[in-house]
Amino acid sequence: MASLPILGGIALLIGLIILALKFAQKSSSTSTTTSSSSTLTKKANSGTNKPLNRKVTLNPEADAKYILNTLTPKSTPLEILYAIATSPDNITVASKSLELRADVVQRKLAHLKEQAKKAEDAQANATLDELLNDDDDDAWASDDEDDEAAQLAKAAKEEKKKQAAALAKATGKDAQDVTKVMLEGVDDNVLGMQWVKKNLTALGVWPPPKYTTKTNINMDAPTERNLIMTMGRLNARALNSHPELLQAGPTGKIDPTYFQSTMEYRQRVGQQLDNVLRFACTLRSFQLACAVLDAIVMFKIGCMDAHSEVELKWFQNFMEEKYGKEGTPKLILEDTYLGVPTEEPSKDKEENKTEAEKKEEEKNKLVQLIAQSRQVTTTDDKMSLEMQITRQHAEAFTKEKLALCQRQGIPPQIGMQAYRESWFIIVRAYKLNEDGSRMSNWDGAMGGSNPNHFEVLKGNKHAIFDMLTEDTIASFEKEFVGSDVSDRKVIVGWPFVISNVAQKSGKVKIHLPPPDVPGKYEFSVTIKSQEFLCGVEEFKLVVDIAQGVKKKKDEKQEEDKESKKDK
């Protein structure tokens, strides 16, 4: 009997030990969580983990100055795209993108490390539970989950967690968002910039063709990123059809820190290309303007050479497959005219016109015909280049766009609003000899202004001229020295945009300055697409310019002055 108290004491001691172990287990778990939370808080509040400023400060003027002074009249489409890729503003944006990505990577790695630590602790605690587990678990008191107070406490806890998660998401501190971001180099089988670079290398276009720097190909990270985006866009067909990318897309194994940035980059480059086109026309460089137009199409379509027979054939087959044989983009030019400007026809509907208005319109047509028969003179304010343009592909494009709207459930009137089709007209002028051949040494004087447009720009303190360095000015001035300058000199560059996909035809009118010297002139008109890989439309018009009345008077006055001097 004396042994019973001893056994009871031993049992009590064992029970106390188990209670102590249970308490120690909970205390350890709480300590671990608190410690981790404290560490994360310290990291979040440390200088290196404060929320990064996503804004960038750009300098458009310095950016434009860099691009303009990087180009020459002989710059190729690739060189133009390289200049834009390495411009200060684009480098600034790329640097910020890389900084933000590094922050996301750091936060995700920290989160994954924390998750691994929790899993390790949970595994250790599970092992301890197994050691302490016995068949008498029911003897231990537990919270009654059906108790009303317990349910209220549980609901309040869940609501608090939801509010905290919403606040974290709103402030950009949601760890769950970070865990959902697929990152190349962090998550398995995720495709991003390095995947693109690897495949560009396999295609033979990395390093970029004919791209050189002072340190050769040892470019910095922002420059490399922009050039990869540029080359990736030019080789988009090969990359987009790659089996690995086709497989990664549906599974979400795409790094958004790269692929989302490519969309923003494309938009910026498109705007900068438009600016470079205006620059080329301001400096009257036909060769550079054509190169910019090629670069625009290459970057939109995704090809390395706008004049490659292979690329042109591919594009034609693609358009015929999608739109039919009549779907290949082409402009049909009719009723071309160069001479005295004509009056615009009335837009009023015929049934709304009175008899008097109809008679007035017939009278105006007669006056217009008489005006068109009048010869352009050197003292006219302007002459008019007019043409009727018919879009061969209008009907095929309209049918396809309507079908697309139906498939996507978009009202046609809304779906059609986003349509844009851009073309660019370039006009050059040649003075002809009596035998009809082109004069090789004509100075290009038109509109009564100085034929040296660089002196005009300088005299007017043009914003573009002020940006140019002496070397850049010299390279462009050299283009207009020597014979056959007219081949290289733009008289006017004029864009026109189709915003109605169904528009079949329309009249285009461009005003030109008349030449200063009477004689016969040939005007060469070149029309290039800013959207499609298609043939260039060209035509020529010859006009006979007469001596203006005012200049005749001026010459007579000069003769009178000379005769008086002789007397």
Salt bridges, closest charged atoms under 4 A:
GLU99 OE1 - LYS96 NZ 3.26
ASP103 OD2 - ARG107 NE 3.13
ASP121 OD2 - LYS117 NZ 3.09
ASP187 OD2 - LYS108 NZ 2.75
GLU224 OE2 - LYS197 NZ 2.66
ASP255 OD2 - ARG101 NH2 2.73
ASP294 OD2 - HIS307 NE2 2.77
ASP294 OD1 - LYS528 NZ 3.23
GLU311 OE1 - ARG237 NH2 3.03
GLU344 OE2 - LYS509 NZ 3.18
GLU350 OE1 - LYS353 NZ 3.90
GLU361 OE1 - LYS353 NZ 2.33
ASP380 OD2 - ARG374 NH1 3.73
GLU386 OE1 - LYS507 NZ 3.22
GLU386 OE2 - LYS509 NZ 3.77
GLU395 OE2 - LYS399 NZ 3.58
GLU400 OE2 - ARG407 NH2 3.38
GLU421 OE1 - ARG391 NH2 2.77
GLU421 OE2 - HIS393 NE2 3.00
ASP487 OD1 - ARG438 NH1 3.69
GLU522 OE2 - ARG438 NH2 2.44
GLU531 OE2 - LYS300 NZ 3.09
GLU537 OE2 - LYS330 NZ 3.24
